[in-house]
Amino acid sequence: MNLKILSVIPLSMLALVGCSTETTESSNVKTDAIWADIYVTSQGEDSRVIAELNVSSRNGNNIKLSDKDKLQATASGATKDLKIDDSFLDIDYRATFNIADKDTDFTVTFSRSETNDVINTKLILPAPFTIMTPQKNQSFDKNEAIDVNWTADTATDTRLDAVLTIKCNNKEGNEQSIVENFYDIEDDGNLKVDLAALEGLEQDSLNTKQACQGSIHIERIRYSPVPEEYVEGSRARAIQERYSDAFVIRLSR
């Protein structure tokens, strides 16, 4: 059993990672100067393959593929081109596959026309899972503990992370959020969240006449080796992620 005592991390205090809005064509960047973030993520029905390329580091210029450079993904015998997504002032490349099974192999290939480099990144999906509790609209007092239950897994090459998000209204009618992260917890199917230890629920600014809404997000992650052609610090991983149903936290009896 995982027993976690919480500390408060308000959204306003969360570290924001600065991402450059500048764009550089891939033809102007050598492969060994490319930082890559390559991953596949699934919520159970399908899987999205995503590749982000930046110059030198996570915060470097976004890389836009030149005409002859190509990103492709292959899974279960199907190969798809990754298409550009430039929403939110960022650039990445995506493809969706109608498969989400345990141990599905994905290969993401970056083909470079000028040098004829072909760089393969292999990703393997972890086991899918279901969050059983908390259940939809289940109600908790702010001094209770929440039992979070999911389908456990015995794999030794994955890690499990969870995020608790609570949204409340303050006395001025505005929304306040409390976020708590749980990193690398035991994948035994149970996490006990002690609301009584959550200082954020004791803030004088909260409207105690209105209940808060809570949710849990869980990620089961399997990391993969990053091809040596990319900049050190690049990332490769496969993720099964799930969101719990929304539940209620009462601030007053």
Backbone bond lengths (Angstrom), bond angles and torsions (degrees), N, CA, C in turn:
res aa  C-N    CA-C-N  psi(-1)  N-CA   C-N-CA  omega(-1)  CA-C   N-CA-C  phi
1 M - - - 1.458 - - 1.515 109.63 -
2 N 1.326 116.06 138.64 1.449 121.55 174.98 1.514 109.04 -98.02
3 L 1.320 118.01 122.08 1.453 122.38 174.55 1.509 107.91 -112.94
4 K 1.326 117.14 118.85 1.452 120.81 -176.48 1.519 110.35 -119.41
5 I 1.332 116.46 128.50 1.445 121.97 170.44 1.521 107.28 -97.06
6 L 1.304 116.61 131.29 1.449 120.39 -168.57 1.518 113.50 -92.48
7 S 1.299 114.87 148.83 1.454 122.09 164.82 1.511 107.05 -118.13
8 V 1.310 117.23 152.76 1.455 120.92 -172.89 1.511 111.07 -90.28
9 I 1.324 115.72 134.20 1.460 120.87 172.87 1.524 107.07 -127.82
10 P 1.337 119.02 91.91 1.462 120.16 178.78 1.519 110.18 -61.11
11 L 1.320 116.22 150.41 1.459 119.78 -179.79 1.515 111.71 -58.09
12 S 1.328 116.30 -34.64 1.458 118.72 -178.07 1.504 112.59 -66.66
13 M 1.338 117.49 -17.40 1.451 121.55 -177.67 1.509 113.03 -101.83
14 L 1.336 116.52 -5.34 1.461 118.54 -179.68 1.517 110.06 -66.83
15 A 1.318 116.03 140.58 1.467 120.05 178.44 1.512 109.66 -68.60
16 L 1.296 115.16 129.35 1.457 120.80 177.64 1.509 109.11 -102.77
17 V 1.306 115.41 123.62 1.458 119.96 -179.16 1.519 108.99 -84.17
18 G 1.315 115.83 121.23 1.463 119.79 -178.75 1.512 111.24 -75.52
19 C 1.307 115.75 125.51 1.457 120.65 177.49 1.517 108.20 -113.76
20 S 1.293 116.04 134.90 1.456 120.21 -179.16 1.519 110.17 -68.94
21 T 1.336 115.46 143.77 1.459 120.35 174.10 1.526 111.05 -98.54
22 E 1.327 116.43 0.53 1.460 120.89 177.90 1.531 110.02 -78.57
23 T 1.319 116.09 150.02 1.461 121.55 -176.54 1.526 110.86 -123.58
24 T 1.332 115.06 138.00 1.461 121.74 176.90 1.523 108.89 -126.24
25 E 1.312 117.39 135.44 1.464 121.36 177.07 1.527 109.79 -69.59
26 S 1.331 115.98 140.02 1.465 120.26 -177.06 1.523 112.30 -62.01
27 S 1.326 117.38 -27.62 1.465 120.02 179.85 1.520 112.25 -65.10
28 N 1.329 116.65 -16.89 1.465 121.15 -179.67 1.526 113.00 -96.91
29 V 1.335 117.00 5.74 1.464 120.60 -175.63 1.525 109.58 -127.57
30 K 1.318 116.35 126.32 1.460 120.03 174.54 1.524 109.66 -71.87
31 T 1.317 115.47 151.59 1.457 119.84 -175.83 1.522 111.93 -58.65
32 D 1.327 117.80 -38.99 1.460 119.59 -177.10 1.526 113.03 -74.76
33 A 1.342 116.60 3.29 1.466 121.32 173.77 1.527 111.32 -111.20
34 I 1.332 116.32 12.83 1.466 120.86 -178.14 1.524 110.58 -102.61
35 W 1.328 115.14 123.91 1.466 121.42 170.19 1.523 107.33 -90.80
36 A 1.332 116.64 129.74 1.466 121.08 -175.72 1.520 111.07 -121.47
37 D 1.319 115.48 138.22 1.463 122.51 170.44 1.519 106.18 -123.61
38 I 1.327 116.20 104.93 1.460 122.02 -172.42 1.522 108.39 -122.34
39 Y 1.329 116.12 123.82 1.463 117.98 -177.60 1.526 111.20 -154.94
40 V 1.332 114.05 162.82 1.455 121.45 172.97 1.519 106.56 -124.76
41 T 1.322 116.36 137.51 1.457 120.39 -179.25 1.523 109.96 -134.10
42 S 1.332 115.51 141.58 1.459 120.91 -177.51 1.520 110.35 -135.95
43 Q 1.339 115.04 140.05 1.457 120.78 172.15 1.528 111.07 -108.29
44 G 1.343 115.93 12.56 1.451 119.15 170.75 1.512 116.21 121.81
45 E 1.330 118.23 -33.23 1.461 120.29 -176.61 1.522 112.42 -97.87
46 D 1.321 116.37 -38.04 1.457 120.88 178.11 1.520 108.49 -144.67
47 S 1.314 116.50 -176.48 1.466 121.45 -178.77 1.518 109.04 -134.41
48 R 1.333 115.55 135.94 1.461 121.08 177.30 1.520 109.23 -107.47
49 V 1.307 115.73 125.57 1.461 121.61 174.55 1.527 107.30 -96.24
50 I 1.332 116.24 129.27 1.463 121.51 -176.11 1.521 109.04 -131.51
51 A 1.312 115.84 134.45 1.465 121.24 176.64 1.519 108.71 -131.73
52 E 1.321 115.50 125.76 1.461 121.68 174.71 1.519 108.31 -118.08
53 L 1.307 116.35 130.56 1.458 122.41 179.65 1.524 108.88 -120.64
54 N 1.336 116.35 128.91 1.458 122.01 177.66 1.524 109.88 -128.68
55 V 1.312 115.63 161.82 1.459 120.72 177.50 1.529 109.42 -81.05
56 S 1.310 116.55 115.23 1.477 125.44 169.57 1.521 115.83 75.07
57 S 1.348 118.59 -36.35 1.463 119.27 -175.14 1.520 109.57 -158.59
58 R 1.316 114.60 175.11 1.461 120.52 178.77 1.527 111.78 -58.08
59 N 1.324 116.74 -32.79 1.456 121.15 -176.96 1.525 113.21 -95.56
60 G 1.332 116.73 5.93 1.458 120.08 -179.34 1.517 112.79 -75.83
61 N 1.309 115.51 174.91 1.468 120.81 178.59 1.523 111.11 -54.64
62 N 1.326 115.67 141.93 1.458 120.21 171.96 1.525 109.75 -64.25
63 I 1.316 115.89 139.84 1.462 120.19 176.92 1.525 109.32 -101.41
64 K 1.329 114.78 125.62 1.460 121.59 175.19 1.518 108.19 -104.89
65 L 1.315 115.97 130.04 1.458 119.83 -176.46 1.520 111.44 -64.51
66 S 1.314 115.25 130.78 1.461 120.86 172.29 1.529 109.09 -71.55
67 D 1.327 115.94 168.07 1.467 120.51 -170.64 1.522 114.15 -53.18
68 K 1.317 117.59 -38.05 1.460 119.67 -172.39 1.526 113.99 -100.13
69 D 1.321 117.63 -6.28 1.467 120.03 173.29 1.525 108.85 -84.06
70 K 1.329 116.48 150.68 1.460 119.13 -171.70 1.526 111.05 -147.42
71 L 1.336 115.05 140.96 1.464 122.62 169.90 1.521 108.11 -114.48
72 Q 1.338 116.08 128.62 1.458 121.57 178.29 1.524 109.46 -134.19
73 A 1.330 115.18 155.73 1.462 120.90 175.30 1.518 108.93 -129.58
74 T 1.329 114.92 143.49 1.461 121.51 179.48 1.521 109.51 -127.88
75 A 1.345 115.91 133.80 1.465 121.52 176.38 1.521 108.58 -154.42
76 S 1.322 116.01 135.99 1.470 122.09 177.60 1.524 112.33 50.48
77 G 1.327 116.04 40.17 1.451 121.14 175.29 1.516 115.37 83.17
78 A 1.330 117.64 -2.96 1.468 121.12 179.52 1.520 110.04 -106.80
79 T 1.330 116.33 137.40 1.466 121.91 177.74 1.520 109.21 -118.81
80 K 1.334 115.88 133.34 1.463 121.39 -179.31 1.521 110.07 -131.89
81 D 1.336 115.33 144.30 1.458 120.37 171.12 1.524 109.07 -74.66
82 L 1.332 116.29 138.79 1.453 120.43 172.97 1.524 108.41 -82.18
83 K 1.330 115.86 126.99 1.462 121.81 -176.24 1.526 110.39 -99.30
84 I 1.324 115.39 147.15 1.452 120.89 -176.44 1.528 111.65 -66.84
85 D 1.330 115.71 140.24 1.461 123.83 171.92 1.522 106.06 -129.37
86 D 1.322 116.35 111.45 1.463 119.76 -176.18 1.525 112.43 -114.60
87 S 1.334 116.50 29.37 1.457 120.02 176.85 1.521 110.39 -74.50
88 F 1.318 116.53 160.83 1.466 123.61 177.59 1.530 112.48 57.39
89 L 1.325 116.26 35.60 1.469 121.77 174.65 1.523 112.66 59.34
90 D 1.325 116.85 23.74 1.457 121.60 -179.54 1.519 107.59 -131.04
91 I 1.325 116.08 160.02 1.464 120.62 178.90 1.517 109.18 -123.92
92 D 1.324 116.08 126.42 1.455 120.56 166.12 1.520 107.94 -143.88
93 Y 1.330 115.42 177.69 1.464 121.61 -175.68 1.519 108.31 -127.51
94 R 1.355 116.37 137.25 1.460 120.49 -169.49 1.527 112.56 -138.37
95 A 1.333 113.42 153.12 1.465 121.59 170.37 1.521 107.64 -151.20
96 T 1.326 116.51 148.24 1.463 121.63 -178.47 1.524 109.96 -117.23
97 F 1.335 115.50 135.68 1.468 122.60 178.43 1.527 108.85 -119.57
98 N 1.327 116.41 139.26 1.462 121.27 -179.89 1.520 110.84 -84.59
99 I 1.317 115.16 57.52 1.458 121.49 178.97 1.520 108.08 -153.21
100 A 1.339 115.51 143.86 1.465 119.32 -177.98 1.525 111.34 -150.67
101 D 1.329 116.76 25.28 1.458 121.03 -173.76 1.525 112.29 -77.47
102 K 1.307 114.51 155.03 1.464 121.81 175.02 1.528 110.60 -54.90
103 D 1.320 115.63 136.71 1.468 124.14 175.12 1.529 113.83 65.41
104 T 1.339 117.11 19.01 1.461 118.88 172.67 1.526 109.21 -65.18
105 D 1.330 115.86 129.92 1.466 121.40 179.38 1.525 110.50 -89.42
106 F 1.310 115.42 131.42 1.463 122.29 172.42 1.524 108.03 -120.43
107 T 1.310 116.26 137.95 1.463 121.35 173.09 1.521 108.23 -122.01
108 V 1.326 115.96 121.85 1.461 121.54 177.95 1.522 107.66 -104.03
109 T 1.324 116.06 120.80 1.463 122.29 -174.56 1.524 110.66 -111.59
110 F 1.328 115.36 126.89 1.462 121.97 174.26 1.518 107.30 -108.16
111 S 1.333 115.78 111.94 1.470 121.61 -177.98 1.522 109.33 -105.57
112 R 1.342 115.68 127.47 1.456 121.61 -177.52 1.527 109.81 -112.03
113 S 1.316 115.86 124.84 1.463 120.22 -171.64 1.522 113.19 -73.31
114 E 1.320 118.28 -42.38 1.463 120.56 -173.10 1.524 112.66 -69.79
115 T 1.330 116.42 -35.66 1.468 120.25 -176.84 1.520 112.66 -105.23
116 N 1.336 116.43 -7.92 1.471 121.92 -175.99 1.526 112.39 62.99
117 D 1.330 117.10 20.31 1.464 120.29 175.39 1.522 109.74 -69.47
118 V 1.326 115.75 139.84 1.459 122.05 172.94 1.524 106.57 -129.46
119 I 1.319 116.29 112.45 1.465 121.47 -173.97 1.521 108.39 -111.92
120 N 1.326 116.15 119.53 1.460 121.64 -177.52 1.526 110.77 -106.44
121 T 1.325 115.46 130.35 1.462 122.21 174.71 1.517 107.96 -116.45
122 K 1.328 117.08 123.43 1.461 121.31 -176.42 1.529 110.02 -102.69
123 L 1.333 115.57 133.41 1.457 123.06 -179.17 1.523 108.64 -128.47
124 I 1.333 117.20 141.87 1.467 121.17 -179.68 1.525 108.66 -129.33
125 L 1.334 116.52 118.97 1.463 120.77 -176.69 1.526 111.84 -64.83
126 P 1.329 117.70 135.92 1.465 120.34 171.30 1.528 110.46 -71.49
127 A 1.318 115.79 177.90 1.463 120.78 179.40 1.525 110.48 -69.25
128 P 1.331 117.21 140.75 1.467 120.10 174.51 1.524 110.18 -69.36
129 F 1.319 116.26 164.57 1.464 119.67 179.51 1.519 109.67 -154.47
130 T 1.315 114.95 168.16 1.458 122.60 178.36 1.518 109.06 -126.69
131 I 1.321 117.09 137.97 1.469 121.46 171.98 1.523 107.58 -90.01
132 M 1.338 116.56 116.03 1.463 121.05 -178.13 1.519 112.84 -87.74
133 T 1.312 116.89 -40.12 1.460 121.59 178.14 1.519 108.93 -138.75
134 P 1.335 116.80 150.06 1.466 128.64 6.30 1.527 112.21 -71.46
135 Q 1.340 114.67 152.96 1.454 120.43 -178.13 1.526 110.83 -91.83
136 K 1.315 114.95 166.41 1.461 121.20 -177.35 1.519 111.09 -57.82
137 N 1.325 115.87 127.76 1.467 124.69 177.90 1.524 113.74 63.77
138 Q 1.321 117.92 11.59 1.460 119.92 174.50 1.523 108.89 -60.16
139 S 1.336 116.29 139.04 1.461 120.88 -171.94 1.524 110.86 -110.43
140 F 1.341 115.34 135.98 1.459 122.03 179.57 1.524 109.58 -130.00
141 D 1.323 115.55 141.55 1.457 120.29 169.68 1.524 108.54 -76.83
142 K 1.329 116.66 152.24 1.464 120.35 -176.74 1.526 113.19 -64.69
143 N 1.329 117.43 -11.82 1.467 120.84 178.58 1.523 112.66 -102.39
144 E 1.315 117.36 4.41 1.462 121.20 179.53 1.525 111.27 -88.33
145 A 1.332 114.24 173.18 1.464 121.47 171.36 1.527 108.29 -109.61
146 I 1.311 115.65 143.13 1.461 121.66 178.04 1.522 108.71 -101.41
147 D 1.323 116.47 125.06 1.462 120.80 173.29 1.525 108.58 -90.48
148 V 1.316 115.58 112.99 1.464 121.41 176.22 1.525 107.30 -96.16
149 N 1.330 116.33 121.53 1.465 121.06 -178.89 1.524 110.54 -123.04
150 W 1.320 115.74 136.87 1.460 122.26 178.88 1.524 108.99 -143.92
151 T 1.313 116.87 172.40 1.456 122.09 177.46 1.524 109.14 -71.64
152 A 1.325 116.39 115.44 1.467 121.30 -176.37 1.528 110.88 -72.82
153 D 1.341 114.78 165.69 1.461 120.40 178.32 1.521 108.76 -145.35
154 T 1.331 116.22 147.91 1.469 120.85 -177.31 1.523 112.89 -105.87
155 A 1.319 117.75 7.25 1.469 119.89 179.86 1.523 110.14 -59.12
156 T 1.317 115.59 142.02 1.466 120.72 -178.88 1.522 112.68 -99.71
157 D 1.332 117.46 -2.61 1.464 120.40 -177.70 1.525 112.45 -113.97
158 T 1.334 116.70 22.41 1.460 120.81 176.76 1.522 109.47 -125.75
159 R 1.330 115.17 164.88 1.461 120.59 172.61 1.518 108.30 -131.11
160 L 1.327 115.26 160.74 1.456 120.54 -178.11 1.525 108.88 -125.45
161 D 1.329 115.71 127.30 1.460 122.58 175.31 1.523 108.60 -120.80
162 A 1.332 116.14 149.51 1.465 120.62 177.96 1.522 109.71 -138.22
163 V 1.334 115.18 151.73 1.462 121.69 177.02 1.524 108.49 -132.68
164 L 1.322 115.82 126.73 1.459 122.40 172.38 1.524 108.18 -98.03
165 T 1.333 116.65 128.48 1.461 121.48 175.71 1.524 108.82 -123.62
166 I 1.318 116.19 127.03 1.464 122.37 178.05 1.523 108.17 -122.48
167 K 1.326 116.36 128.45 1.460 121.75 179.02 1.525 109.46 -116.42
168 C 1.331 114.89 123.70 1.458 122.04 -178.60 1.525 109.38 -124.98
169 N 1.327 115.96 166.39 1.458 121.29 172.18 1.519 109.33 -103.85
170 N 1.326 116.24 140.00 1.461 118.62 175.27 1.528 109.60 -92.68
171 K 1.324 115.92 179.49 1.463 120.70 -174.70 1.520 112.51 -68.15
172 E 1.321 116.78 -16.69 1.461 120.85 177.85 1.526 112.19 -91.16
173 G 1.335 115.85 -0.12 1.452 120.04 178.50 1.508 114.92 88.78
174 N 1.320 117.03 6.02 1.458 121.23 179.13 1.523 111.03 -95.58
175 E 1.320 115.62 156.94 1.464 120.64 -178.96 1.522 111.29 -83.76
176 Q 1.321 116.22 135.03 1.457 122.75 171.74 1.522 108.52 -120.18
177 S 1.313 115.98 139.31 1.463 120.28 -177.72 1.515 110.86 -119.95
178 I 1.311 114.94 144.10 1.460 123.25 175.32 1.521 106.62 -122.06
179 V 1.320 116.06 129.24 1.465 121.12 -176.83 1.519 109.04 -127.07
180 E 1.325 116.60 133.50 1.467 121.26 176.03 1.523 109.10 -132.01
181 N 1.317 116.02 131.13 1.462 122.46 -179.71 1.524 110.91 -103.36
182 F 1.318 116.08 141.83 1.463 122.94 174.79 1.528 106.97 -123.92
183 Y 1.300 116.98 114.27 1.463 121.34 -173.85 1.527 111.50 -104.41
184 D 1.324 115.18 137.18 1.463 122.59 171.83 1.521 111.53 52.17
185 I 1.337 116.11 52.35 1.454 120.63 179.02 1.530 109.93 -86.90
186 E 1.316 115.53 163.73 1.464 120.55 -178.35 1.526 109.75 -68.26
187 D 1.319 116.62 133.21 1.465 121.72 -177.41 1.529 110.01 -89.58
188 D 1.348 115.43 57.36 1.463 120.65 -178.24 1.519 112.66 -103.10
189 G 1.322 117.00 5.34 1.452 120.66 175.52 1.502 115.57 90.78
190 N 1.347 118.31 4.85 1.461 119.26 -178.33 1.516 111.61 -144.67
191 L 1.324 115.18 131.03 1.460 122.72 173.77 1.519 107.33 -134.23
192 K 1.316 117.00 123.86 1.463 120.73 178.70 1.525 108.48 -100.56
193 V 1.322 115.74 120.58 1.462 122.43 -177.92 1.522 108.71 -106.03
194 D 1.318 117.17 117.19 1.460 123.17 -176.74 1.528 109.73 -89.68
195 L 1.333 116.13 99.43 1.463 119.82 -179.32 1.518 112.20 -66.39
196 A 1.333 117.35 -28.86 1.464 120.38 -178.79 1.521 111.83 -62.37
197 A 1.326 116.74 -22.94 1.465 120.62 -179.46 1.523 112.29 -90.88
198 L 1.315 116.71 1.73 1.457 120.67 -176.54 1.525 109.75 -90.21
199 E 1.306 116.36 100.20 1.460 121.55 -175.39 1.521 112.50 -61.20
200 G 1.297 117.27 -28.23 1.457 120.38 -177.65 1.511 113.51 -60.89
201 L 1.333 117.66 -27.37 1.458 120.72 179.61 1.518 112.37 -78.58
202 E 1.320 117.14 -4.39 1.464 122.02 178.43 1.525 112.11 -103.36
203 Q 1.325 117.59 6.28 1.458 120.01 -178.10 1.529 111.09 -64.69
204 D 1.334 116.53 133.97 1.463 121.60 -179.73 1.522 112.19 -64.14
205 S 1.318 116.16 -22.68 1.465 119.76 -176.36 1.524 112.98 -74.82
206 L 1.340 118.24 -14.04 1.461 120.76 -175.82 1.520 111.72 -77.11
207 N 1.322 115.52 144.87 1.458 122.35 173.95 1.525 107.97 -83.34
208 T 1.323 116.39 101.75 1.469 120.64 -174.55 1.525 112.83 -74.34
209 K 1.331 117.38 -8.31 1.458 120.19 178.58 1.530 111.41 -81.19
210 Q 1.313 116.04 -12.39 1.459 120.47 179.57 1.524 110.11 -114.80
211 A 1.314 115.88 136.13 1.464 120.45 179.30 1.526 110.35 -74.43
212 C 1.318 115.16 157.90 1.463 122.13 176.41 1.529 109.51 -97.70
213 Q 1.321 116.06 158.23 1.459 122.58 175.90 1.521 109.34 -108.80
214 G 1.327 115.93 131.56 1.454 120.32 -179.19 1.520 112.26 -121.29
215 S 1.329 115.61 157.39 1.463 121.28 173.81 1.525 108.97 -153.27
216 I 1.321 115.46 156.74 1.460 122.96 178.89 1.524 108.79 -121.44
217 H 1.322 116.30 133.16 1.460 122.12 175.13 1.525 107.61 -117.13
218 I 1.332 117.09 126.63 1.464 122.20 -178.44 1.525 109.35 -121.33
219 E 1.326 115.73 136.23 1.461 122.02 175.25 1.524 109.92 -122.96
220 R 1.324 116.04 127.73 1.467 121.99 169.55 1.533 106.17 -102.89
221 I 1.327 116.15 120.01 1.465 121.38 -167.49 1.524 110.77 -120.59
222 R 1.316 115.63 134.28 1.468 121.20 171.10 1.532 107.49 -120.16
223 Y 1.326 115.16 114.88 1.465 120.29 179.67 1.526 110.04 -81.45
224 S 1.324 115.40 150.80 1.461 122.49 179.82 1.519 110.02 -123.58
225 P 1.334 117.09 154.85 1.467 119.36 174.14 1.529 110.52 -61.58
226 V 1.317 115.57 139.99 1.464 120.86 177.66 1.524 108.67 -93.22
227 P 1.327 118.94 129.82 1.469 120.19 177.51 1.523 111.12 -53.47
228 E 1.319 115.43 139.09 1.466 120.49 -175.10 1.520 112.89 -67.46
229 E 1.321 117.12 -13.87 1.466 119.51 179.41 1.530 112.41 -67.06
230 Y 1.337 116.95 -25.21 1.457 120.18 -177.95 1.528 111.06 -84.93
231 V 1.332 115.15 163.09 1.463 122.00 178.11 1.529 110.21 -60.79
232 E 1.321 116.06 143.42 1.459 120.91 175.64 1.526 109.55 -57.93
233 G 1.323 116.03 138.32 1.457 120.55 -176.67 1.514 113.29 97.98
234 S 1.329 116.87 -6.23 1.460 120.26 173.91 1.528 109.34 -64.87
235 R 1.348 116.72 161.74 1.464 119.95 -172.44 1.525 111.31 -131.27
236 A 1.340 114.85 149.22 1.461 121.19 175.00 1.523 107.69 -147.14
237 R 1.329 117.29 129.82 1.454 119.34 -176.92 1.527 110.06 -163.02
238 A 1.338 114.75 160.92 1.458 122.36 175.64 1.520 107.79 -124.31
239 I 1.332 116.91 137.65 1.462 121.50 -168.90 1.523 110.43 -132.86
240 Q 1.322 115.56 131.96 1.462 121.90 161.58 1.527 105.86 -103.97
241 E 1.329 116.94 123.38 1.460 120.23 -178.57 1.519 110.66 -127.95
242 R 1.331 114.89 146.65 1.457 120.55 179.47 1.529 109.48 -141.67
243 Y 1.343 114.76 151.40 1.460 122.11 174.55 1.526 108.60 -115.29
244 S 1.315 116.27 136.77 1.456 119.57 175.17 1.520 109.63 -73.59
245 D 1.323 115.82 163.82 1.458 119.48 167.91 1.528 108.90 -66.25
246 A 1.321 115.75 156.30 1.465 120.18 178.61 1.527 109.89 -70.10
247 F 1.327 115.37 139.99 1.463 120.79 177.34 1.524 109.21 -127.93
248 V 1.333 115.86 171.68 1.462 122.25 -171.57 1.520 109.85 -113.45
249 I 1.335 116.01 138.72 1.463 121.69 173.74 1.521 107.94 -121.77
250 R 1.328 115.88 118.83 1.460 121.64 -178.76 1.529 109.84 -86.79
251 L 1.324 116.35 132.06 1.459 120.59 179.72 1.521 112.46 -92.75
252 S 1.334 117.23 -18.63 1.469 120.61 177.66 1.513 108.52 -140.47
253 R 1.311 115.98 153.78 1.466 120.67 -179.46 1.522 110.37 -82.19
